[in-house]
Amino acid sequence: MKKAIKTKLISIICLVVLIGTLQITVFAQSGVSDEAKEHIISQLERANIPNSAVAIIRDGETSYILENSQYDTLFEIGSTAKPFTAFGVLVLEEMGLLSVTDPVTMHLPWFETHYNGTPVPNEDMRIYNLLQHTSGLTHDERRFPVFTVETTDEFIVLYSGIELAFYPSTNHLYSNANYVLLGILIETVTDLSYDEFMTQYVLHPLGMYNTFTSIENAHATGQAIGGYRRAFFRQTPVNIEYSPLLIPSGHIYSNISDMARWTGIHMGLVDIPEQFVRVVERSQENFHISVDPFADFDFHHVAGGWLVWEDGDSIEHMGATPGYFAIVRMLESENTAVVILGNLGIMAPTVNQLGNIALDAVIDGNFDRVGVDFYVILDVVLNVAIIWGVISLVKFIRLIVKTVKQIRDGHVVRYNEMRAKWLLDLVFGIAVLAGIYFVLPNIFSLPATLLIAVMPINLLIAIVFAWLDFAHSLFGLWTKMFVSPQKN
């Protein structure tokens, strides 16, 4: 009965919202100099991004830059999806179905947490903690896994009674798990799937008909393009399947036209119903009144999932997945915003660089800033490691053949000389393997197995050759210790 009342309430409000969104703003194609456009294009080409789309909103007008894409080309927008999910939660608050100050357990009774082995009181873990990444969950996939979880039931088992990394509201650390939880929260409160609720009560009422919270629906349009990642000095396709659980945290699809509209909505440039205006205002609030949001960082995530810098001028969010990237950045003082979508997996700092490059070019006419992607450097390192590994493999085979012949001819002694070359080679092999299995997982907060799955394919090949080189070094040491040199 309770669910039926909620569903009817949502339907009534949806009807009102739909009636109020018949007017859709069309942006003009001007406002950005040709020099700025050419500089942005040159940087996109420099990054070797297969397909990209840029929207620049300047003084209420929008300019588009399309590289091997169209206005309706669909890109996966990565973690730029989080403000959409947060918006959905705030719409539910506007409907009166929840409050962001509610304890999470009021709607998800199973989500009990612990800190230092002690249960966290329900009133200390509130919905706004999830929205603002202050829950005690972190981005560490080894401690708070989400990518390997396939069903809601499995997620509930993993997160019931979970041990937090810090006490709620005492710190701010980014976490995909927060937004997976918010997706489950939306489904629980509405009795609808995340896709049904977001499509019917958020996206379509906002006039966004080309944004999809279903991967299948996005691809069914024929407009979705595949993602790529760097390997062997070129782009290679990415084929990674994601659980629907992850969509609220980072796997929504959209095109540049809808993303420009979304940005315009948050800049107050698009006519939307009054109830949505209140949600937009609410989405930029910070609920941690008693906690300094910038105590540990120069930025903080606010209620709507947006990242706000300490000067209060920049509000943004970016996303980076193995095959795509996206960024939305708004500068209030300049009345300017930039949206960039692309289908190449690049590092988060590089995504931010592209955003800065575009804004510098548009606002200041500064064309000096250029971007460097860590993945380019990593690709070079991995390719060099593979070449080294091939040479090492050839030497390994030759050494095996030579050693077998020596043993067969009876050239066996005890404790022959131990050459420094083999010790250095062994140390190098151990360092490479330690980097792969410990250093990189710590940098990316991913278990080694998952890191191999999402990183360029040449990482896996480099790992194989690293193990072969390690075996080569051990075998070489053994031959120098126990097998005499070949006699002439």
N, C-alpha and C positions, 0 to 999 in steps of 0.2 A: 504494500500500500504506500509506504514511504517513498519507494523508488518511483512508483507511478506518478505521485504528486510532483516529484522532482522533474520527471520527464515532461510532464505537462507544462510546468513552469518554464522549463528551458524552451519548449516549442513556442509558447506565447511570446517570450522575449525575442526569440529568433525571428518570428514573423514581424515584430515591430522593427527590429534591426534591418531586416531585408527591405522593408518599405523605405527606410531612411537612407539607403545606400544606392538609390537609383542614379544619382549624379556621380560621375567618375571624372576626376580631373585629368586632363591631357596636358602633358608638359611640352613646352616648346623646345626645339632642337637648336639652341644657341647658348651664348653666355660663356664659352670657353675659347680661348685663342687657338688658332691653328698650330702655333708653335708648341703650346702645351700638349695638344692632342698628339702631335708628332713625337714629342719626347716620351709620352706615356706609351705610345705604340712601340717606339724603339726599345723601351725597357721590357715590354712584354715579349718582343721578338728576341731580345737578348737572353731572356729566361727560357726561351725555347718552349713556350707553353702552346700546346697544339690548338686549343680553342679557348677563347677568352671573351669577356664582355665587360664593359665599363660604363657606369652611369655617373655623371658628375652633376650634382644639383648646386647651382650657383645663383643666389638671389631669386629663388623661386623658379628658375628655368633649368631644364635638364638637357644635357648633351650626352650622346651615346657614342661609344667607340666599340666596334664589333670586329674582332679578329677571328676569321674562320667560324663565325657563328651568326645567328640571327636573333631578332628580338624575342622569339619564342623558343630558343634553344634552352633546354633544361639542364641545369648543373646541380650536383649535390652540393649543399651549402655548408656541410660540416657543422661545427659547433655554433655557427651563426643561427642555427635552429633553436638554440636555447632561449633567446628572447621571445620566440614564438610560443614555446611551451610555457614560459613565465606569463606571457600575455593571456594564454588560456586559463591559467590558474586565477589571474586577476579578474578575468571575465566571470568566472565562477563566484568570486567574491562579490562582484557587482550584482550578480544574480541573487546573492544572499545564501548561497549553498555552502559557503565556508568563509572563514576569515584567515588571512595569512598569519594571524597571531594564534590560531588554533594549535594545540599540541598535535604533532603528526599522528600520534596514536589515537586521536579522536576519530580519525578516518581510516587509519591503517593500524589496527590494534596489535598486529604482529610485530611492528617495528619498534621493539624495545632495544635499547642500546646500553653499553657499558663503557666506563672509562676507568683505567687502572683496576680492572676487575670488579668495580662497584657499579651497580645499576644507576643509570642516569634518570632522574625524575622526569616523568612525562612532560611536565610544564617547562622543562629546560630545553626541550627539542621541539621547536615550532616550525611551521611551514616556511616562514621567512628564512630560517636557517638553511633550508634546502635551496631556496631561491637565490640567496646571497653567498652560497658556498662557505657558510660558517658552521656547518653541522658537526664537523669532526671527521667526516669522510674526506678522502683525498683522491688525487688522480693516480695514485699508485696502484696499478692493475694487479700487482702481486698480492697486495693486502686487501684491496677492495675490487675484486674482479667484476667486470661487466661484459667485456667482449666475448668471453667464453660461455656466458650464460644464455641459454636459448629460450627458456620459458619463465613465466611469472612465478610459477610454483617453485622452480629451482632458485630463482632470485630470493624468494621469501625464505627458503631454507637457509641460504647463505647469509642473509642479512638479519635474520631474527636473533637478537641478542648479540649483535656484532660489537667488537671492541673498537672504539673510536681512537683516532690518532691524537685528538685534543678535545678538550671539553667544549661543548657547543657555546658559541658566541664569544669565545676567547681568542679566536684566530680566524684567518681567512685563507683557505687553500682550495684551489679549483678541483672539481670532482665531477666526472660524468655520472657517477652513481647518484648524485643529488637529483639529476634531471631524469634518470630512469625512474627513480622513486616518484617524481612529480607526474610522470606519464602514467604510472600505476595509480596514483592518487586521482587523476582526472577520470580514469576509467571506473574507479571504485565509486566516486561521488556521483557520476552521471549515469552509470549503468550502460555506457556506450563505449565502443572502442576509441582509442586515442584518435584514430583517423576519422571516425564518424563525427566526434565532437569538434575537432579542430576544423574540419571541412565545413560542417553545417553551421557552426555557431561562432567561428572566428574568421576563417579565410574568405569564404564566400560573402558573408555580410560586410567584410572590408573591401569587397571588390577585387579580391585576389583569386582569380579562377585558374591561374597557371602555377600555383604552389601546391605541392602534393606531400601529404603525410603518409603516403603509401608508396613504397618503392615500385610495386607492381603497377599501380595506376599511373605512375610517372612514365614508366617504360611503355605502357600501353598506348600512350599518345604518339609514340614514334618520334618525339622531339628530344628525348633524353639521350645524351651522348656519354660514351664510356670514359672512364678515367685512365690516367697514365701515371707511371712513375719512372724515374730515371734509372737506367742500367746500361752498362757498356756504351756510354757516351751518347745514348739516344733514349727516346721515350718508348716504354713497353707497356702494353695494356695491363690493367689491374682487374682481376676477377675475384673479388672477395665478397662472400655472402654475409649479410648482417641479420641478426635477429630483429624482429619488429620492436623488441624491447628497447633497442638503441636509437630508434627514430627520434624520440623526444629530445635526446641529448646531442644528436648530430647527423641525422641522415634524411633530412627533408630535402626535396627537390624544388627548385624554383628557376624562373628565368629573369633576365635583367630588367624587364618591364615591371614585373611584380615586385622585385626587390627595390626598384626605384620608388614605386608606389609605397611600399612598406616604410622606406626611409622618409618619404614625404609625409606620411602619416605622423611619424614621430617628430617631425619638424614643424607640424601644424600647417602644412601646405595643402592637405587633402580634406575635403568636406566629408565628415563621418558623423554618425549619430552621437548625441550628447553623451550617452552612456559609454561609448567608446572613447570619447574625449577624456572622460574621467579616468578610464583605465590607462590611457597613455600617460596622463599626469601621474597616476599612481605608480606606473612602471619605472619612473625615474626617482622614486623616493628611496631613502635609506631608513630602514626600520630599527637599526641598532643605535637608538638615541643615546644610550648610556655607554656605548663602546666607541672609541675613536676608530673609525673605519680605515684610517690611513696610518695606523700605529706602526705597522710592519711593512707596508708597501706604499708606492706612489699612486696606487689605483685601488679600486674597490668595486665589487659587483653589487648593484642595487637591486631593488625588488623585481624589476622586469628582466633580470638576467643580464642587463647591460653592464659593461665595464666603464666606469667613470674615473677620470684622472683627478688628482688632488686639486688642480686649478679649477675644476668644475666646468671647463670649457669644452672638453672632448668627451663624447659618449660614443661607444663603439662595441663591436664584437667581431672576432675573426674566427675562422674555422680552417682546419687543416686535417685532411684524411689521407690515406695512402694514395688516392687517385684524384683528389680535388682540393681546391682551396676557395675561400671566400672571405671578404671583409666588408663591413659597413662601418664607416667612420663619419661622425657629424661634428662640426665645429660651430658652436652657437655664435661665437663672437664674429665669425666671418660669414655667417649665414650660408655655409657651404658644407656639402657632404660628398663622399665618394663611395661607390659600391663597385667592387671588382669580383668577378667570378671567373674561375678557370678550372680546367680538367687535368691538372698535373699536381701530384703530391709534392709539396714543398714545405720547408720548415716554417714554423710559426713566426720566427723573427723575419723571415723573408717576406711573408705575407704582410707584416706590419711595414716593412721597408717599401713594398709596392704602394701601400696606402699613403705613406709619407711622401714618396716620389710624386704621386699624382697630386696631392694637396700642395706640395711645394711648387709644382709647375703651374697649377691653376691660380693659387693665391698670390705667390710672390714672384712668379716668373723665374724661379730657381730651377735650372736644369742640370745642376752639378751632382745631385745625389744619384747614386746607382746602387743596385742591390747585388748581394752575393749570397748564394744559397748553400747551406751546409751540405745538402745532398749532392751538390756538384763536387764538392771537396771529397765527400765520402765515396762517390762514384769513382773518382780518380784513384783514391787510396785502395779501394777494393779491386779495381782493374790491375793496378800495379801488383797487389798481393796475388792475384790470380796468375799473372805472368810469371812472378817469382815462383809460384807454386808449380806451374808447368815445368819450369827449368829444374826445380827441385825434384819433381816426379821423375823426369828423365834421368837425373843423377841417381835417384833412389833405385831405379830399375838397373842401371849400370852397376851400382854398388852391390846389389843383390846377386847379379850374375857373376861379378868378380869374386865376391865372398864365397859363393857356392863352389866356384872353381878352386879357390884357395883351400877350402876345407876338404874338398875332394882330393886335392893333391897333398894333403897332410900338413899344410902350413898353419899349424895351430900352436900358440904359445899362451902363457899366462901373463896378465898384466903388462901388456905392451904400452907404449907411450900414449898418453891421453892428450890429444892436440886441442889447443884453445879454440880453434875454428869450430869444432863440433860442440864445445861447451857454449860458445857464443850463439851458435845456431839453435841450440836447445833452449837457451834463455830467451832468444827472440821468439821461438815457437810458443813458449809458455806465456810470454807477454801478449802475443796476438790472441791466443785462446782466452786469456784472462780478460782482455779488452772486449771480446765478443760475448763472453758469458757473465761478466761482472760489471765492467765499466759502462758499456752501451745500455744494458738493462737498467742500470742506476740512472743514467742520463734521461732515458725515456720512460722510466718507471713501468717497464713491461718485463714479464718473464722472458727468458731467452727464446723459448719456443714460439711465443707470440710475436716477439721482435722479428724473428726470421720470417714469419708469415706476412708481416705488413711491410717489411723493408724491401728494397730492390733485390731481384732474384740473384744478382751477383754476390750478395752477402752470403747466401747459402753455398754458392760455389766456392767463395773464398774460405768459408769454414771447412769445407771438404779438403781443400788444398792445405789449409793450416794444419789440420790433423795429419795429412800425409807428410807435410814438412816436419811436424813433430815426430812422427814415426821414423822419418828419414834420419833425424838428428839422433834419436835413441839408437837406431841400428848402426849409425856411423860410429857412435861412442863405443858400442859393443865390439865392433870389428877392430877398433883401435886398441881396445883393452885385451881382447882374447884371440884375435886373428892376426898373424904376422903379415907384413906386406908381401906382395907377390915377388918371388925371386926371379931374376932374369937368367 
